[in-house]
Amino acid sequence: MSDVCANLVSKQFFTFAEPPHELVLESGERLGPVTLAYETMGVLTQDRDNAILVIHALTGDSHVAGCYTKDDARPGWWEIMVGPGKAIDTERYFVICANVLGGCMGSTGPSSLNQVTGKPYGLAFPLLTIGDMVTAQKALIDHLGIPKLLAVVGGSVGGMQVLAWCARYPEMVRAAIPLATTPRHSAQSIAFNEVARQAIMADPHWRGGDYYGGAKPDLGLAVARMIGHITYLSNESMRQKFGRQLKSRDALSFHFDAGFEVESYLRYQGNKFVERFDANSFLYLTKAADYFDLDDYAATTGPAGAFKGSHTSFLVVSFTSDWLYPTEQSRTLVRALKRNGLDVSFCEIQSDWGHDAFLLPSERLHSLVEAFLARVYRENPAGE
């Protein structure tokens, strides 16, 4: 038995917002009942002061670490960072990870059954914001009886949710670790997401989002994933992995099959993605990411106002080759935090692996997160 499979976890479900007490969304629409799929690792202390909420990126899920069975060959998506003796040490901390509202990995989303119609929501599902996802997560944290989180940790779109947590519920967050993220999407980021959404909606099987029970828009979703995957890499990482290497050939093939290794890789990623993800969820989650703007949480003009009155400690991390959310966007965030006099640590980590670097092994990231959490917990032993 492998070491990872010694750490068994189980998926749990929390349902709330039963009518007539639905969740009120930022759009003004109401949604209920709402179910969140979540997993936990570690043991909550008697003082309930060691809880860490880990938030997944765009297409992730609640399975952050561990295995479901001893024979499970698929550990969690952040196995390198979360677990016994790791940077987020589950022998010391109680770790919670939930599939986001609007997702398709057990939480309520467009593919969920609409109790009014008896059919999947499809596009009848209301549009969401990052703030709505955080509101749902807070309901889960309240349900677990945790008055204050030791830390909220997340990368990419998960990092946006970390920032929203700190702006919405500053009294509940002792420390925050936003990784490879941004205070708002640039026009370029929005443009990539829109092209990906259009690829899905152009698929004849999408049928206005009403494809459940029939053929799914797999081709469109695969292309959307291919577009997204390009933004997660870097020019250098693609050069190192693929260059202009041909796939199983010594000469050009002169047809439109995947002749280059990079073409084959992208097609593989797209085809693998459609096996686990819902196209409508992809539309909703990318739109929520595009809507996010930290200025919207500010009582005054600019992102600094979003953290007024906060006492949260921050570790902000960016990566040199991340051109999706480049370091300058993290520096903008750091300046806003410092204008509020907050305890802020910032590090730009050298990496060739682009936006996805926070998901890959990194001794520097591991040591930064481990030391930061240890300091915060040491200085705050009673969760005050």
C-alpha positions as CSV (number, residue, x, y, z in Angstrom):
1,M,0.0,0.0,0.0
2,S,1.4,3.4,-0.9
3,D,1.8,6.2,1.6
4,V,-0.9,8.4,0.2
5,C,-3.5,5.7,0.4
6,A,-2.8,5.4,4.1
7,N,-4.7,8.7,4.5
8,L,-8.3,7.8,3.8
9,V,-10.9,10.5,3.3
10,S,-14.6,10.6,2.5
11,K,-16.8,13.0,0.6
12,Q,-19.5,14.5,2.8
13,F,-22.5,16.7,1.9
14,F,-24.1,19.7,3.6
15,T,-27.5,21.0,2.5
16,F,-28.9,24.3,3.6
17,A,-31.1,27.2,2.3
18,E,-34.2,25.1,2.2
19,P,-37.2,27.2,0.9
20,P,-38.5,29.6,2.0
21,H,-35.0,30.5,3.4
22,E,-33.1,30.4,0.1
23,L,-29.6,31.7,-0.4
24,V,-29.9,35.3,-1.7
25,L,-27.4,35.8,-4.5
26,E,-25.6,39.0,-5.4
27,S,-27.8,39.2,-8.5
28,G,-30.9,39.4,-6.2
29,E,-32.1,35.9,-7.3
30,R,-32.7,33.2,-4.7
31,L,-31.4,29.7,-4.7
32,G,-32.4,26.8,-2.6
33,P,-31.9,24.2,-1.4
34,V,-28.1,24.3,-1.8
35,T,-25.8,21.3,-1.3
36,L,-22.0,21.6,-0.9
37,A,-19.8,18.5,-1.3
38,Y,-16.8,18.7,1.1
39,E,-14.0,16.7,2.6
40,T,-11.9,17.2,5.8
41,M,-8.6,15.9,7.0
42,G,-7.1,16.2,10.5
43,V,-8.7,16.8,13.8
44,L,-10.3,20.0,15.0
45,T,-8.9,21.0,18.4
46,Q,-11.1,21.5,21.4
47,D,-10.6,25.3,21.0
48,R,-11.6,25.0,17.3
49,D,-8.6,27.2,16.5
50,N,-6.7,25.1,13.9
51,A,-9.1,25.1,10.9
52,I,-7.8,25.8,7.5
53,L,-10.1,26.2,4.5
54,V,-8.5,25.2,1.2
55,I,-10.3,26.5,-1.9
56,H,-9.8,24.8,-5.3
57,A,-9.2,26.5,-8.6
58,L,-11.6,26.8,-11.5
59,T,-12.2,23.1,-12.4
60,G,-11.1,21.5,-9.1
61,D,-13.1,19.7,-6.5
62,S,-13.3,18.9,-2.8
63,H,-10.8,16.1,-3.1
64,V,-7.7,18.1,-2.0
65,A,-5.6,15.2,-0.6
66,G,-5.7,11.6,0.6
67,C,-7.5,8.7,-1.0
68,Y,-11.1,7.3,-0.9
69,T,-9.9,3.7,-0.5
70,K,-6.7,1.8,0.2
71,D,-6.6,0.8,-3.5
72,D,-7.4,4.2,-4.8
73,A,-4.8,5.2,-7.4
74,R,-5.9,8.9,-7.5
75,P,-4.9,11.0,-4.6
76,G,-6.2,14.6,-4.1
77,W,-5.3,17.4,-6.4
78,W,-2.9,19.1,-3.8
79,E,-1.4,15.9,-2.4
80,I,2.0,17.6,-2.5
81,M,1.0,20.3,-0.1
82,V,-1.7,18.9,2.2
83,G,-1.3,15.9,4.5
84,P,0.7,14.5,7.5
85,G,4.0,16.3,7.8
86,K,3.4,18.5,4.7
87,A,3.3,22.2,4.4
88,I,-0.4,22.2,5.4
89,D,0.1,19.5,8.1
90,T,-3.0,17.5,8.8
91,E,-1.4,16.2,12.0
92,R,-1.5,19.8,13.2
93,Y,-4.4,21.5,11.3
94,F,-8.0,20.6,10.5
95,V,-8.3,21.1,6.7
96,I,-11.6,21.6,4.9
97,C,-12.1,21.7,1.2
98,A,-15.5,22.1,-0.5
99,N,-16.6,21.9,-4.2
100,V,-17.7,25.4,-5.1
101,L,-21.3,26.5,-5.6
102,G,-22.0,26.2,-9.3
103,G,-19.6,23.3,-9.7
104,C,-20.3,19.7,-10.8
105,M,-18.5,17.6,-8.3
106,G,-21.3,17.1,-5.8
107,S,-22.2,20.8,-5.1
108,T,-25.3,22.4,-6.4
109,G,-24.8,23.7,-10.0
110,P,-26.4,23.8,-13.4
111,S,-26.4,20.0,-13.7
112,S,-28.3,19.6,-10.4
113,L,-31.9,18.7,-10.2
114,N,-34.2,21.7,-10.1
115,Q,-36.9,20.7,-7.5
116,V,-39.4,23.0,-9.1
117,T,-39.2,21.4,-12.6
118,G,-37.9,18.0,-11.8
119,K,-35.2,18.5,-14.5
120,P,-31.6,19.7,-14.3
121,Y,-31.3,23.5,-14.1
122,G,-29.3,24.1,-17.2
123,L,-29.4,27.8,-18.0
124,A,-32.3,28.3,-15.5
125,F,-29.5,28.2,-12.9
126,P,-28.9,31.7,-11.7
127,L,-25.6,33.4,-12.6
128,L,-23.2,33.4,-9.7
129,T,-20.4,35.6,-8.3
130,I,-17.2,34.7,-6.4
131,G,-18.9,36.3,-3.4
132,D,-21.9,33.9,-3.7
133,M,-19.4,31.0,-3.5
134,V,-17.9,32.4,-0.4
135,T,-21.3,33.0,1.2
136,A,-22.1,29.3,0.7
137,Q,-18.7,28.3,2.1
138,K,-19.3,30.4,5.2
139,A,-22.6,28.5,5.8
140,L,-20.6,25.3,5.8
141,I,-18.0,26.7,8.2
142,D,-20.8,27.8,10.5
143,H,-22.4,24.4,10.2
144,L,-19.1,22.8,11.4
145,G,-19.1,25.1,14.4
146,I,-15.9,26.9,13.6
147,P,-16.0,30.5,14.8
148,K,-12.8,31.6,13.1
149,L,-10.6,30.1,10.5
150,L,-6.8,29.9,11.1
151,A,-6.3,30.4,7.4
152,V,-8.0,30.5,4.0
153,V,-5.7,29.2,1.2
154,G,-6.3,29.1,-2.5
155,G,-4.7,29.6,-5.9
156,S,-6.0,31.2,-9.1
157,V,-9.8,31.4,-8.9
158,G,-9.5,29.9,-5.4
159,G,-7.3,32.9,-4.6
160,M,-10.1,35.2,-5.6
161,Q,-12.3,33.5,-3.1
162,V,-9.6,33.9,-0.5
163,L,-9.7,37.7,-1.1
164,A,-13.5,37.7,-1.0
165,W,-13.4,35.9,2.3
166,C,-11.1,38.5,3.8
167,A,-13.2,41.4,2.4
168,R,-16.6,39.9,3.4
169,Y,-15.8,38.2,6.7
170,P,-12.5,39.7,8.0
171,E,-13.4,38.8,11.6
172,M,-13.4,35.1,10.6
173,V,-10.0,34.9,8.9
174,R,-6.8,35.0,10.9
175,A,-4.6,34.5,7.9
176,A,-4.8,34.3,4.2
177,I,-2.7,32.8,1.5
178,P,-3.7,33.9,-2.0
179,L,-1.5,32.1,-4.6
180,A,-1.1,33.0,-8.3
181,T,-4.2,35.2,-8.3
182,T,-5.5,38.6,-9.1
183,P,-7.7,41.4,-7.7
184,R,-9.6,41.4,-11.0
185,H,-9.4,39.9,-14.5
186,S,-7.7,41.8,-17.2
187,A,-9.3,42.3,-20.6
188,Q,-7.1,39.6,-21.9
189,S,-8.2,37.1,-19.3
190,I,-11.8,37.9,-20.0
191,A,-11.2,37.5,-23.7
192,F,-9.7,34.0,-23.3
193,N,-12.7,32.9,-21.1
194,E,-15.1,34.3,-23.7
195,V,-13.5,32.4,-26.5
196,A,-13.7,29.2,-24.4
197,R,-17.4,29.8,-23.6
198,Q,-18.2,30.5,-27.3
199,A,-16.5,27.2,-28.2
200,I,-19.0,25.4,-25.9
201,M,-22.0,27.3,-27.1
202,A,-21.1,26.8,-30.8
203,D,-21.3,23.0,-30.3
204,P,-24.5,21.8,-31.8
205,H,-25.1,19.4,-28.8
206,W,-25.1,22.3,-26.4
207,R,-28.7,23.2,-27.3
208,G,-28.9,26.3,-25.2
209,G,-27.7,24.4,-22.1
210,D,-30.4,21.8,-22.3
211,Y,-28.3,18.7,-23.2
212,Y,-28.8,16.6,-20.1
213,G,-30.0,13.1,-21.0
214,G,-28.7,13.3,-24.5
215,A,-25.4,13.9,-26.4
216,K,-23.3,16.5,-24.6
217,P,-21.2,19.3,-26.1
218,D,-18.0,17.4,-25.7
219,L,-16.2,18.9,-28.7
220,G,-16.9,22.4,-27.6
221,L,-15.9,21.7,-24.0
222,A,-12.7,19.9,-25.1
223,V,-11.7,23.0,-27.2
224,A,-12.6,25.3,-24.2
225,R,-10.2,23.2,-22.0
226,M,-7.5,23.4,-24.6
227,I,-7.8,27.2,-24.7
228,G,-7.6,27.3,-21.0
229,H,-4.7,24.9,-20.7
230,I,-2.6,27.1,-22.9
231,T,-3.0,30.0,-20.5
232,Y,-2.0,27.8,-17.6
233,L,1.4,27.0,-19.1
234,S,4.3,29.2,-20.2
235,N,6.3,29.6,-23.4
236,E,9.3,28.1,-21.6
237,S,7.5,25.2,-20.1
238,M,6.0,24.4,-23.6
239,R,9.4,24.7,-25.1
240,Q,10.9,22.3,-22.5
241,K,8.1,19.8,-22.7
242,F,7.4,19.8,-26.5
243,G,9.5,22.2,-28.6
244,R,8.6,21.4,-32.2
245,Q,8.8,17.7,-31.6
246,L,6.8,15.6,-34.0
247,K,4.5,12.8,-32.6
248,S,5.8,9.4,-33.5
249,R,7.1,10.6,-36.9
250,D,10.4,11.7,-38.4
251,A,8.8,13.9,-41.0
252,L,5.8,16.2,-41.5
253,S,2.6,14.2,-42.1
254,F,0.8,16.7,-44.4
255,H,-2.6,16.2,-42.8
256,F,-4.6,17.7,-39.9
257,D,-4.1,15.0,-37.4
258,A,-2.0,15.9,-34.3
259,G,1.4,15.9,-35.9
260,F,3.2,17.8,-33.2
261,E,3.5,16.6,-29.6
262,V,2.0,19.8,-28.3
263,E,-1.1,19.2,-30.4
264,S,-1.5,15.7,-29.2
265,Y,-1.1,16.9,-25.6
266,L,-3.8,19.5,-25.9
267,R,-6.2,17.1,-27.5
268,Y,-5.5,14.6,-24.7
269,Q,-6.2,17.2,-22.1
270,G,-9.4,18.3,-23.8
271,N,-10.7,14.7,-24.2
272,K,-9.8,13.8,-20.6
273,F,-11.6,16.9,-19.3
274,V,-15.0,16.1,-20.8
275,E,-15.1,12.8,-18.9
276,R,-15.3,14.7,-15.5
277,F,-16.7,18.1,-16.0
278,D,-20.0,19.7,-17.0
279,A,-20.0,22.3,-19.8
280,N,-22.6,24.5,-18.2
281,S,-20.5,24.6,-15.0
282,F,-17.6,25.8,-17.0
283,L,-19.7,28.6,-18.4
284,Y,-20.9,29.7,-15.0
285,L,-17.6,29.5,-13.2
286,T,-15.6,31.4,-15.8
287,K,-18.3,34.1,-15.9
288,A,-18.1,34.4,-12.1
289,A,-14.3,34.8,-12.3
290,D,-14.7,37.5,-15.0
291,Y,-17.2,39.3,-12.7
292,F,-14.8,39.4,-9.8
293,D,-13.4,42.8,-8.9
294,L,-11.9,43.5,-5.5
295,D,-13.0,47.2,-5.9
296,D,-16.6,46.0,-5.6
297,Y,-15.9,45.2,-1.9
298,A,-14.4,48.5,-1.2
299,A,-16.1,51.2,0.9
300,T,-13.8,53.7,-0.7
301,T,-12.3,53.9,-4.2
302,G,-9.7,51.3,-4.9
303,P,-8.9,47.8,-3.5
304,A,-7.4,49.2,-0.3
305,G,-11.0,50.0,0.9
306,A,-11.9,46.3,0.7
307,F,-9.6,45.5,3.7
308,K,-10.5,48.5,5.9
309,G,-10.7,47.3,9.5
310,S,-9.1,43.9,8.7
311,H,-6.5,42.3,11.0
312,T,-5.8,39.4,8.7
313,S,-2.2,38.4,8.1
314,F,-1.3,37.7,4.4
315,L,1.1,35.6,2.5
316,V,0.9,36.6,-1.2
317,V,2.7,34.5,-3.7
318,S,3.2,34.9,-7.5
319,F,5.3,33.1,-10.1
320,T,7.7,34.6,-12.6
321,S,6.4,32.8,-15.7
322,D,2.7,33.3,-14.9
323,W,1.4,35.4,-17.7
324,L,-2.3,34.8,-16.9
325,Y,-2.1,36.5,-13.5
326,P,1.4,38.2,-13.7
327,T,3.3,39.3,-10.7
328,E,2.3,43.0,-11.1
329,Q,-1.2,42.1,-10.3
330,S,-0.1,40.5,-7.0
331,R,2.0,43.6,-6.3
332,T,-1.1,45.8,-6.8
333,L,-2.8,43.6,-4.2
334,V,0.2,43.8,-1.8
335,R,0.2,47.6,-2.0
336,A,-3.5,47.7,-1.2
337,L,-2.9,45.5,1.8
338,K,0.0,47.6,3.1
339,R,-2.0,50.8,2.8
340,N,-4.3,49.3,5.4
341,G,-1.3,48.6,7.7
342,L,-1.8,44.8,7.5
343,D,0.8,42.1,8.1
344,V,1.8,41.2,4.6
345,S,4.5,38.8,3.3
346,F,5.1,38.7,-0.4
347,C,7.2,36.4,-2.6
348,E,7.6,36.0,-6.3
349,I,8.9,32.5,-6.9
350,Q,11.1,31.7,-9.9
351,S,9.4,29.1,-12.0
352,D,9.3,28.1,-15.7
353,W,5.9,26.4,-15.3
354,G,3.5,29.2,-15.8
355,H,0.2,29.7,-13.9
356,D,0.0,26.1,-12.9
357,A,3.2,26.4,-10.8
358,F,1.3,26.6,-7.6
359,L,0.0,23.0,-8.2
360,L,3.5,21.5,-8.9
361,P,6.3,20.5,-6.4
362,S,8.1,23.6,-5.2
363,E,10.4,23.5,-2.1
364,R,10.2,27.3,-1.9
365,L,6.4,27.4,-1.8
366,H,6.3,24.5,0.6
367,S,8.7,26.2,3.0
368,L,6.9,29.6,2.7
369,V,3.5,28.1,3.5
370,E,4.7,25.9,6.3
371,A,6.6,28.7,8.1
372,F,3.8,31.2,7.6
373,L,1.1,28.9,9.0
374,A,3.3,27.9,11.9
375,R,4.0,31.5,12.8
376,V,0.3,32.5,12.6
377,Y,-0.7,29.5,14.8
378,R,2.1,30.1,17.3
379,E,1.1,33.7,17.7
380,N,-2.6,32.9,17.9
381,P,-2.8,29.7,19.9
382,A,-6.4,30.3,21.1
383,G,-7.8,31.5,17.8
384,E,-8.1,35.1,19.0
